[in-house]
Amino acid sequence: MPERHDHRTPPHQRAEPRSRSGVLGRRWKRTGTEPLYAQSALGVRLLLSVVFLPLFLAGTLLFWYWTAHSSPGDVPSSDSLLVLTLVCAGLTLFAAIDLVLVLRRRARERR
């Protein structure tokens, strides 16, 4: 059922429904099996991003330092340490992007 708006309220002051929570609106057509007003747990995502962003950043810096100061015969090898550095860097980037997206969505829903 489409949502009805009071036409006297300007469009920029209307609450944005969750059905339009994407950048361009609904990504997929409803199949009818999902809840009509399903919401993601933004508070949990925010908490996880805030906790794990500094943790992954510290891991990235630690493995980068360890890689830079390892010798060719060391165990673990510098190649293994480089892989761990890149994995931690990727997870850091993922957590940072998720944090930005969650903060943007929470700010938009407060309006």
C-alpha positions as CSV (number, residue, x, y, z in Angstrom):
1,M,0.0,0.0,0.0
2,P,1.6,3.3,-1.0
3,E,2.3,5.8,1.8
4,R,0.2,8.9,1.8
5,H,1.7,12.3,2.5
6,D,0.2,15.5,3.6
7,H,0.6,17.7,0.5
8,R,1.0,20.8,2.6
9,T,4.3,19.5,4.0
10,P,7.3,20.3,1.8
11,P,9.0,17.2,0.3
12,H,12.3,17.9,2.1
13,Q,10.6,17.8,5.5
14,R,8.8,14.5,5.0
15,A,10.2,11.4,6.7
16,E,12.0,9.1,4.3
17,P,10.3,5.6,4.5
18,R,12.6,2.6,4.9
19,S,11.4,1.4,1.5
20,R,13.5,4.2,0.0
21,S,16.5,3.6,2.3
22,G,18.9,3.0,-0.6
23,V,20.7,5.6,-2.6
24,L,18.3,5.3,-5.5
25,G,15.4,3.7,-3.7
26,R,14.4,0.1,-3.4
27,R,17.1,-2.2,-4.8
28,W,15.0,-5.3,-5.4
29,K,11.3,-5.8,-6.0
30,R,9.4,-7.1,-3.0
31,T,8.7,-10.9,-3.1
32,G,6.1,-10.7,-0.4
33,T,8.0,-13.0,2.0
34,E,10.0,-10.4,3.8
35,P,8.5,-8.2,6.6
36,L,7.0,-5.0,5.3
37,Y,8.9,-2.8,7.7
38,A,12.1,-4.8,8.2
39,Q,14.9,-2.6,9.6
40,S,18.6,-3.3,9.9
41,A,20.2,-3.1,13.3
42,L,22.0,0.2,12.8
43,G,22.9,0.4,16.5
44,V,24.7,-2.9,16.4
45,R,26.5,-2.0,13.1
46,L,27.6,1.3,14.7
47,L,28.9,-0.5,17.8
48,L,30.8,-3.1,15.7
49,S,32.3,-0.5,13.4
50,V,33.4,1.7,16.4
51,V,35.0,-1.3,18.1
52,F,36.6,-3.0,15.2
53,L,37.8,0.0,13.2
54,P,40.6,0.9,15.7
55,L,41.4,-2.8,16.2
56,F,41.9,-3.5,12.5
57,L,43.8,-0.3,12.1
58,A,46.2,-1.4,15.0
59,G,46.5,-4.8,13.3
60,T,47.4,-3.2,10.0
61,L,50.1,-1.0,11.6
62,L,51.5,-3.9,13.7
63,F,51.8,-6.3,10.7
64,W,53.2,-3.5,8.5
65,Y,55.9,-2.8,11.1
66,W,56.6,-6.5,11.5
67,T,56.9,-6.9,7.7
68,A,59.2,-3.9,7.4
69,H,61.6,-5.3,10.1
70,S,61.6,-9.0,9.2
71,S,64.6,-10.7,7.6
72,P,64.4,-13.1,4.6
73,G,64.9,-16.2,6.8
74,D,62.3,-15.3,9.5
75,V,59.3,-17.3,10.3
76,P,56.6,-16.2,9.5
77,S,57.9,-15.0,6.1
78,S,57.6,-11.4,5.0
79,D,55.2,-12.5,2.3
80,S,52.9,-14.0,4.9
81,L,53.1,-10.9,7.0
82,L,52.3,-8.8,3.9
83,V,49.2,-10.8,3.3
84,L,48.1,-10.3,6.9
85,T,48.8,-6.6,6.5
86,L,46.6,-6.4,3.4
87,V,43.8,-8.4,5.0
88,C,43.8,-6.1,8.1
89,A,43.9,-3.0,5.8
90,G,40.9,-4.3,3.8
91,L,39.0,-4.9,7.0
92,T,39.9,-1.4,8.2
93,L,38.6,0.1,5.0
94,F,35.4,-2.0,5.2
95,A,34.8,-0.9,8.9
96,A,35.4,2.7,8.0
97,I,33.0,2.7,5.0
98,D,30.3,0.9,7.1
99,L,30.7,3.5,9.9
100,V,30.2,6.4,7.4
101,L,27.2,4.7,5.9
102,V,25.6,4.0,9.3
103,L,26.2,7.5,10.5
104,R,24.7,8.9,7.3
105,R,21.6,6.7,7.5
106,R,21.0,7.5,11.2
107,A,21.3,11.3,10.4
108,R,18.9,11.0,7.5
109,E,16.3,9.1,9.6
110,R,16.5,11.7,12.4
111,R,15.3,14.4,10.0
